[in-house]
Amino acid sequence: MNDLTGNEKIFKILLIEDNVADIRLIMEALKSFKTKKDIYHVKDGIEAICFLKQQEQYKDSPRPDIVILDLNLPIKNGFEVLKEIKEDKNIKNVPVVVLSTSNLQDDINKSYLLQASCYITKPIELDDFIKALKKIEDFWLDTVKLPD
């Protein structure tokens, strides 16, 4: 995908995840896919909000094109982060993909009520996990038009 200058766009992805194994897997998988991207990572809900609102140590952070959000975060959980994102007029239009181990219907419903862009349950098998991440890239970075 090209930007308005005809250059290939470099997508900015914010990964909000605290599980070290999942972080490593997601980062490596995303880096291996074809779309040019810069991947940023924070490990808890407080850091996520600081990054998105460009506060404290994240005052120079870029605005992400998409957020990949785990629900089970320390300090401030994913639901609280999602609610805060969608209540802030400056960042509410950033798509948020919930990527969670939970397949509880209550968690899915609550995520959508809080305006998640989509909800994906983390697959257990490695190949399925990588395929799910590839689908995120194919849809969110190659297919849809994202807000500026």
Secondary structure, DSSP 8 states (H G I E B T S, - for coil): -B-TTSSB--EEEEEE---HHHHHHHHHHHHHSSS-EEEEEESSHHHHHHHHTT-GGGTT----SEEEE-S--SSS-HHHHHHHHHH-TTTTTS-EEEEES---HHHHHHHHHTT-SEEEE--SSHHHHHHHHHHHIIIIIIIS----
